[in-house]
Structures are given as structure tokens and as C-alpha cells.
Amino acid sequence: MRLVNVESLKMKLGIEGKEVIPYSDLLEASRSMGVARSLDEAVSFARALDDAGVILLFRDKVYLHPEK
């Protein structure tokens, strides 16, 4: 994972102004942006973002602004 790719991913997800996206969209975006090379890496990355409080994972939804 590269920091540049993580920042690009956050911009891509936030650009549409959505508050909640499907979990599968986060995984696909992680892979397409080069943050993760495989599905397992994408899942690990999503968990790391959740643990860090950057996003909130709940069931099959990703809350992009957990502080709200």
C-alpha cells in the first residue's frame, strides 16, 4: 500500500458526496486504485481503515464519515 494511493482512494470515494457505500464497492475501489493487489489485501485494508476510525464498517455497508 502506498500513501498516495490511499489518498486517491479517499478522494474517489468522497467525490460523489455519498455518506454510505456498499462494502463491495470499497473492496473494488481498493483493488482498482492499486491500494490492494488481491481481495484478501482489500479486506485487510478495509479492516485497518475501520480500526483506525477512518470509516465505519457495519454489515455490508461502509460509512465514509463515521464522526457524523
Biopython code that builds the backbone (N, CA, C, O; Angstrom):
import numpy as np
from Bio.PDB.StructureBuilder import StructureBuilder

atoms = [
    (1, "MET", "N", (0.841, -1.180, 0.000)),
    (1, "MET", "CA", (0.000, 0.000, 0.000)),
    (1, "MET", "C", (0.880, 1.234, 0.000)),
    (1, "MET", "O", (1.894, 1.316, 0.693)),
    (2, "ARG", "N", (0.454, 2.174, -0.794)),
    (2, "ARG", "CA", (1.166, 3.442, -0.824)),
    (2, "ARG", "C", (0.245, 4.541, -0.323)),
    (2, "ARG", "O", (-0.960, 4.518, -0.571)),
    (3, "LEU", "N", (0.815, 5.485, 0.370)),
    (3, "LEU", "CA", (0.028, 6.583, 0.922)),
    (3, "LEU", "C", (-0.669, 7.367, -0.178)),
    (3, "LEU", "O", (-1.810, 7.798, -0.007)),
    (4, "VAL", "N", (0.007, 7.555, -1.303)),
    (4, "VAL", "CA", (-0.583, 8.293, -2.418)),
    (4, "VAL", "C", (-1.859, 7.600, -2.885)),
    (4, "VAL", "O", (-2.869, 8.257, -3.137)),
    (5, "ASN", "N", (-1.814, 6.282, -3.000)),
    (5, "ASN", "CA", (-2.989, 5.529, -3.430)),
    (5, "ASN", "C", (-4.117, 5.618, -2.409)),
    (5, "ASN", "O", (-5.288, 5.681, -2.784)),
    (6, "VAL", "N", (-3.779, 5.625, -1.145)),
    (6, "VAL", "CA", (-4.798, 5.733, -0.099)),
    (6, "VAL", "C", (-5.495, 7.088, -0.197)),
    (6, "VAL", "O", (-6.720, 7.163, -0.098)),
    (7, "GLU", "N", (-4.732, 8.145, -0.388)),
    (7, "GLU", "CA", (-5.316, 9.477, -0.526)),
    (7, "GLU", "C", (-6.196, 9.560, -1.766)),
    (7, "GLU", "O", (-7.273, 10.155, -1.721)),
    (8, "SER", "N", (-5.755, 8.975, -2.864)),
    (8, "SER", "CA", (-6.554, 8.954, -4.099)),
    (8, "SER", "C", (-7.851, 8.188, -3.887)),
    (8, "SER", "O", (-8.906, 8.591, -4.377)),
    (9, "LEU", "N", (-7.769, 7.094, -3.164)),
    (9, "LEU", "CA", (-8.957, 6.287, -2.881)),
    (9, "LEU", "C", (-9.958, 7.091, -2.059)),
    (9, "LEU", "O", (-11.153, 7.085, -2.357)),
    (10, "LYS", "N", (-9.483, 7.776, -1.034)),
    (10, "LYS", "CA", (-10.368, 8.579, -0.202)),
    (10, "LYS", "C", (-11.034, 9.676, -1.027)),
    (10, "LYS", "O", (-12.218, 9.962, -0.846)),
    (11, "MET", "N", (-10.277, 10.288, -1.929)),
    (11, "MET", "CA", (-10.844, 11.322, -2.788)),
    (11, "MET", "C", (-11.895, 10.730, -3.721)),
    (11, "MET", "O", (-12.968, 11.308, -3.896)),
    (12, "LYS", "N", (-11.590, 9.583, -4.319)),
    (12, "LYS", "CA", (-12.526, 8.942, -5.250)),
    (12, "LYS", "C", (-13.834, 8.588, -4.552)),
    (12, "LYS", "O", (-14.910, 8.823, -5.103)),
    (13, "LEU", "N", (-13.757, 8.038, -3.371)),
    (13, "LEU", "CA", (-14.960, 7.643, -2.639)),
    (13, "LEU", "C", (-15.744, 8.855, -2.144)),
    (13, "LEU", "O", (-16.974, 8.826, -2.104)),
    (14, "GLY", "N", (-15.050, 9.901, -1.774)),
    (14, "GLY", "CA", (-15.714, 11.086, -1.239)),
    (14, "GLY", "C", (-16.206, 12.056, -2.289)),
    (14, "GLY", "O", (-17.027, 12.925, -1.994)),
    (15, "ILE", "N", (-15.720, 11.925, -3.503)),
    (15, "ILE", "CA", (-16.047, 12.862, -4.575)),
    (15, "ILE", "C", (-17.523, 12.826, -4.958)),
    (15, "ILE", "O", (-18.076, 13.837, -5.390)),
    (16, "GLU", "N", (-18.151, 11.693, -4.805)),
    (16, "GLU", "CA", (-19.551, 11.561, -5.186)),
    (16, "GLU", "C", (-20.490, 12.095, -4.109)),
    (16, "GLU", "O", (-21.702, 12.144, -4.315)),
    (17, "GLY", "N", (-19.951, 12.490, -2.982)),
    (17, "GLY", "CA", (-20.760, 13.061, -1.916)),
    (17, "GLY", "C", (-21.602, 12.058, -1.151)),
    (17, "GLY", "O", (-22.520, 12.442, -0.426)),
    (18, "LYS", "N", (-21.305, 10.805, -1.300)),
    (18, "LYS", "CA", (-22.077, 9.768, -0.612)),
    (18, "LYS", "C", (-21.590, 9.611, 0.822)),
    (18, "LYS", "O", (-20.407, 9.780, 1.119)),
    (19, "GLU", "N", (-22.515, 9.290, 1.686)),
    (19, "GLU", "CA", (-22.185, 9.021, 3.081)),
    (19, "GLU", "C", (-21.967, 7.532, 3.320)),
    (19, "GLU", "O", (-21.161, 7.141, 4.165)),
    (20, "VAL", "N", (-22.699, 6.696, 2.564)),
    (20, "VAL", "CA", (-22.664, 5.245, 2.742)),
    (20, "VAL", "C", (-22.506, 4.593, 1.374)),
    (20, "VAL", "O", (-23.179, 4.958, 0.410)),
    (21, "ILE", "N", (-21.597, 3.616, 1.312)),
    (21, "ILE", "CA", (-21.407, 2.852, 0.077)),
    (21, "ILE", "C", (-21.437, 1.365, 0.418)),
    (21, "ILE", "O", (-21.209, 0.990, 1.568)),
    (22, "PRO", "N", (-21.711, 0.526, -0.559)),
    (22, "PRO", "CA", (-21.641, -0.920, -0.312)),
    (22, "PRO", "C", (-20.196, -1.357, -0.037)),
    (22, "PRO", "O", (-19.249, -0.801, -0.593)),
    (23, "TYR", "N", (-20.052, -2.341, 0.813)),
    (23, "TYR", "CA", (-18.731, -2.885, 1.153)),
    (23, "TYR", "C", (-18.004, -3.358, -0.098)),
    (23, "TYR", "O", (-16.794, -3.169, -0.229)),
    (24, "SER", "N", (-18.743, -3.972, -1.016)),
    (24, "SER", "CA", (-18.128, -4.474, -2.251)),
    (24, "SER", "C", (-17.529, -3.342, -3.079)),
    (24, "SER", "O", (-16.524, -3.544, -3.760)),
    (25, "ASP", "N", (-18.132, -2.151, -3.031)),
    (25, "ASP", "CA", (-17.580, -1.002, -3.756)),
    (25, "ASP", "C", (-16.237, -0.578, -3.172)),
    (25, "ASP", "O", (-15.319, -0.223, -3.912)),
    (26, "LEU", "N", (-16.121, -0.614, -1.852)),
    (26, "LEU", "CA", (-14.848, -0.274, -1.211)),
    (26, "LEU", "C", (-13.768, -1.265, -1.616)),
    (26, "LEU", "O", (-12.646, -0.872, -1.937)),
    (27, "LEU", "N", (-14.104, -2.546, -1.600)),
    (27, "LEU", "CA", (-13.124, -3.566, -1.977)),
    (27, "LEU", "C", (-12.695, -3.396, -3.428)),
    (27, "LEU", "O", (-11.506, -3.471, -3.739)),
    (28, "GLU", "N", (-13.650, -3.168, -4.309)),
    (28, "GLU", "CA", (-13.332, -2.996, -5.730)),
    (28, "GLU", "C", (-12.511, -1.732, -5.960)),
    (28, "GLU", "O", (-11.556, -1.748, -6.737)),
    (29, "ALA", "N", (-12.870, -0.645, -5.298)),
    (29, "ALA", "CA", (-12.117, 0.601, -5.440)),
    (29, "ALA", "C", (-10.687, 0.430, -4.925)),
    (29, "ALA", "O", (-9.749, 0.958, -5.522)),
    (30, "SER", "N", (-10.517, -0.291, -3.838)),
    (30, "SER", "CA", (-9.176, -0.541, -3.292)),
    (30, "SER", "C", (-8.307, -1.275, -4.298)),
    (30, "SER", "O", (-7.128, -0.963, -4.463)),
    (31, "ARG", "N", (-8.894, -2.240, -4.960)),
    (31, "ARG", "CA", (-8.141, -3.013, -5.949)),
    (31, "ARG", "C", (-7.888, -2.197, -7.210)),
    (31, "ARG", "O", (-6.780, -2.227, -7.745)),
    (32, "SER", "N", (-8.879, -1.475, -7.693)),
    (32, "SER", "CA", (-8.720, -0.730, -8.944)),
    (32, "SER", "C", (-7.764, 0.452, -8.798)),
    (32, "SER", "O", (-7.115, 0.844, -9.767)),
    (33, "MET", "N", (-7.673, 1.022, -7.594)),
    (33, "MET", "CA", (-6.777, 2.159, -7.359)),
    (33, "MET", "C", (-5.360, 1.716, -7.004)),
    (33, "MET", "O", (-4.467, 2.552, -6.864)),
    (34, "GLY", "N", (-5.151, 0.420, -6.860)),
    (34, "GLY", "CA", (-3.815, -0.077, -6.567)),
    (34, "GLY", "C", (-3.450, -0.093, -5.096)),
    (34, "GLY", "O", (-2.297, -0.346, -4.745)),
    (35, "VAL", "N", (-4.415, 0.172, -4.234)),
    (35, "VAL", "CA", (-4.152, 0.128, -2.795)),
    (35, "VAL", "C", (-3.961, -1.313, -2.350)),
    (35, "VAL", "O", (-3.133, -1.605, -1.488)),
    (36, "ALA", "N", (-4.737, -2.209, -2.947)),
    (36, "ALA", "CA", (-4.651, -3.640, -2.636)),
    (36, "ALA", "C", (-4.500, -4.416, -3.939)),
    (36, "ALA", "O", (-5.087, -4.063, -4.961)),
    (37, "ARG", "N", (-3.708, -5.470, -3.882)),
    (37, "ARG", "CA", (-3.477, -6.283, -5.079)),
    (37, "ARG", "C", (-4.422, -7.464, -5.187)),
    (37, "ARG", "O", (-4.607, -8.017, -6.271)),
    (38, "SER", "N", (-5.016, -7.849, -4.081)),
    (38, "SER", "CA", (-5.900, -9.015, -4.077)),
    (38, "SER", "C", (-7.111, -8.718, -3.200)),
    (38, "SER", "O", (-7.161, -7.710, -2.495)),
    (39, "LEU", "N", (-8.073, -9.615, -3.263)),
    (39, "LEU", "CA", (-9.266, -9.465, -2.429)),
    (39, "LEU", "C", (-8.904, -9.535, -0.949)),
    (39, "LEU", "O", (-9.451, -8.786, -0.139)),
    (40, "ASP", "N", (-7.987, -10.432, -0.592)),
    (40, "ASP", "CA", (-7.566, -10.549, 0.813)),
    (40, "ASP", "C", (-6.917, -9.262, 1.309)),
    (40, "ASP", "O", (-7.170, -8.830, 2.433)),
    (41, "GLU", "N", (-6.079, -8.647, 0.472)),
    (41, "GLU", "CA", (-5.451, -7.379, 0.855)),
    (41, "GLU", "C", (-6.500, -6.283, 0.994)),
    (41, "GLU", "O", (-6.411, -5.452, 1.897)),
    (42, "ALA", "N", (-7.488, -6.275, 0.111)),
    (42, "ALA", "CA", (-8.551, -5.271, 0.178)),
    (42, "ALA", "C", (-9.359, -5.419, 1.463)),
    (42, "ALA", "O", (-9.712, -4.423, 2.095)),
    (43, "VAL", "N", (-9.649, -6.653, 1.846)),
    (43, "VAL", "CA", (-10.382, -6.909, 3.092)),
    (43, "VAL", "C", (-9.546, -6.446, 4.291)),
    (43, "VAL", "O", (-10.072, -5.812, 5.205)),
    (44, "SER", "N", (-8.259, -6.759, 4.287)),
    (44, "SER", "CA", (-7.370, -6.331, 5.377)),
    (44, "SER", "C", (-7.279, -4.815, 5.444)),
    (44, "SER", "O", (-7.273, -4.232, 6.529)),
    (45, "PHE", "N", (-7.211, -4.183, 4.286)),
    (45, "PHE", "CA", (-7.142, -2.726, 4.223)),
    (45, "PHE", "C", (-8.425, -2.107, 4.788)),
    (45, "PHE", "O", (-8.368, -1.136, 5.542)),
    (46, "ALA", "N", (-9.573, -2.668, 4.423)),
    (46, "ALA", "CA", (-10.851, -2.165, 4.933)),
    (46, "ALA", "C", (-10.910, -2.295, 6.454)),
    (46, "ALA", "O", (-11.374, -1.385, 7.141)),
    (47, "ARG", "N", (-10.444, -3.413, 6.968)),
    (47, "ARG", "CA", (-10.418, -3.602, 8.433)),
    (47, "ARG", "C", (-9.497, -2.581, 9.103)),
    (47, "ARG", "O", (-9.821, -2.046, 10.163)),
    (48, "ALA", "N", (-8.350, -2.317, 8.478)),
    (48, "ALA", "CA", (-7.406, -1.343, 9.034)),
    (48, "ALA", "C", (-8.029, 0.053, 9.063)),
    (48, "ALA", "O", (-7.866, 0.783, 10.041)),
    (49, "LEU", "N", (-8.736, 0.424, 8.007)),
    (49, "LEU", "CA", (-9.413, 1.725, 7.988)),
    (49, "LEU", "C", (-10.489, 1.792, 9.067)),
    (49, "LEU", "O", (-10.661, 2.823, 9.717)),
    (50, "ASP", "N", (-11.205, 0.699, 9.252)),
    (50, "ASP", "CA", (-12.236, 0.635, 10.288)),
    (50, "ASP", "C", (-11.601, 0.750, 11.676)),
    (50, "ASP", "O", (-12.085, 1.505, 12.520)),
    (51, "ASP", "N", (-10.530, 0.009, 11.909)),
    (51, "ASP", "CA", (-9.839, 0.052, 13.207)),
    (51, "ASP", "C", (-9.284, 1.440, 13.511)),
    (51, "ASP", "O", (-9.249, 1.864, 14.667)),
    (52, "ALA", "N", (-8.848, 2.149, 12.461)),
    (52, "ALA", "CA", (-8.275, 3.482, 12.637)),
    (52, "ALA", "C", (-9.349, 4.562, 12.767)),
    (52, "ALA", "O", (-9.039, 5.713, 13.073)),
    (53, "GLY", "N", (-10.606, 4.194, 12.538)),
    (53, "GLY", "CA", (-11.690, 5.162, 12.648)),
    (53, "GLY", "C", (-11.887, 6.021, 11.418)),
    (53, "GLY", "O", (-12.622, 7.007, 11.461)),
    (54, "VAL", "N", (-11.237, 5.660, 10.318)),
    (54, "VAL", "CA", (-11.368, 6.422, 9.078)),
    (54, "VAL", "C", (-12.728, 6.163, 8.438)),
    (54, "VAL", "O", (-13.341, 7.070, 7.875)),
    (55, "ILE", "N", (-13.190, 4.928, 8.528)),
    (55, "ILE", "CA", (-14.507, 4.524, 8.045)),
    (55, "ILE", "C", (-15.161, 3.686, 9.135)),
    (55, "ILE", "O", (-14.519, 3.302, 10.113)),
    (56, "LEU", "N", (-16.440, 3.412, 8.951)),
    (56, "LEU", "CA", (-17.150, 2.518, 9.858)),
    (56, "LEU", "C", (-17.761, 1.406, 9.025)),
    (56, "LEU", "O", (-18.570, 1.657, 8.132)),
    (57, "LEU", "N", (-17.369, 0.177, 9.323)),
    (57, "LEU", "CA", (-17.935, -0.984, 8.644)),
    (57, "LEU", "C", (-19.067, -1.529, 9.493)),
    (57, "LEU", "O", (-18.897, -1.780, 10.687)),
    (58, "PHE", "N", (-20.227, -1.712, 8.869)),
    (58, "PHE", "CA", (-21.365, -2.305, 9.560)),
    (58, "PHE", "C", (-22.122, -3.152, 8.559)),
    (58, "PHE", "O", (-22.730, -2.648, 7.614)),
    (59, "ARG", "N", (-22.068, -4.455, 8.793)),
    (59, "ARG", "CA", (-22.660, -5.441, 7.894)),
    (59, "ARG", "C", (-22.079, -5.271, 6.504)),
    (59, "ARG", "O", (-20.867, -5.403, 6.332)),
    (60, "ASP", "N", (-22.900, -4.984, 5.509)),
    (60, "ASP", "CA", (-22.373, -4.854, 4.150)),
    (60, "ASP", "C", (-22.306, -3.395, 3.701)),
    (60, "ASP", "O", (-22.290, -3.105, 2.504)),
    (61, "LYS", "N", (-22.267, -2.480, 4.673)),
    (61, "LYS", "CA", (-22.217, -1.048, 4.381)),
    (61, "LYS", "C", (-20.930, -0.435, 4.921)),
    (61, "LYS", "O", (-20.373, -0.892, 5.920)),
    (62, "VAL", "N", (-20.473, 0.609, 4.235)),
    (62, "VAL", "CA", (-19.303, 1.366, 4.663)),
    (62, "VAL", "C", (-19.745, 2.810, 4.867)),
    (62, "VAL", "O", (-20.199, 3.467, 3.931)),
    (63, "TYR", "N", (-19.611, 3.288, 6.078)),
    (63, "TYR", "CA", (-19.933, 4.676, 6.389)),
    (63, "TYR", "C", (-18.646, 5.477, 6.254)),
    (63, "TYR", "O", (-17.688, 5.275, 7.000)),
    (64, "LEU", "N", (-18.642, 6.393, 5.283)),
    (64, "LEU", "CA", (-17.416, 7.115, 4.950)),
    (64, "LEU", "C", (-17.070, 8.208, 5.952)),
    (64, "LEU", "O", (-15.915, 8.623, 6.037)),
    (65, "HIS", "N", (-18.048, 8.674, 6.706)),
    (65, "HIS", "CA", (-17.816, 9.729, 7.694)),
    (65, "HIS", "C", (-18.351, 9.267, 9.047)),
    (65, "HIS", "O", (-19.425, 9.696, 9.467)),
    (66, "PRO", "N", (-17.616, 8.403, 9.724)),
    (66, "PRO", "CA", (-18.125, 7.835, 10.982)),
    (66, "PRO", "C", (-18.308, 8.861, 12.092)),
    (66, "PRO", "O", (-19.013, 8.596, 13.066)),
    (67, "GLU", "N", (-17.691, 10.013, 11.963)),
    (67, "GLU", "CA", (-17.798, 11.023, 13.013)),
    (67, "GLU", "C", (-19.155, 11.716, 13.011)),
    (67, "GLU", "O", (-19.496, 12.400, 13.976)),
    (68, "LYS", "N", (-19.928, 11.553, 11.953)),
    (68, "LYS", "CA", (-21.245, 12.211, 11.861)),
    (68, "LYS", "C", (-22.303, 11.426, 12.586)),
    (68, "LYS", "O", (-23.464, 11.832, 12.611)),
]
sb = StructureBuilder()
sb.init_structure("model")
sb.init_model(0)
sb.init_chain("A")
sb.init_seg("    ")
for serial, (resi, resn, name, xyz) in enumerate(atoms, 1):
    if name == "N":
        sb.init_residue(resn, " ", resi, " ")
    sb.init_atom(name, np.array(xyz, "f"), 0.0, 1.0, " ", f" {name:<3s}", serial, name[0])
structure = sb.get_structure()
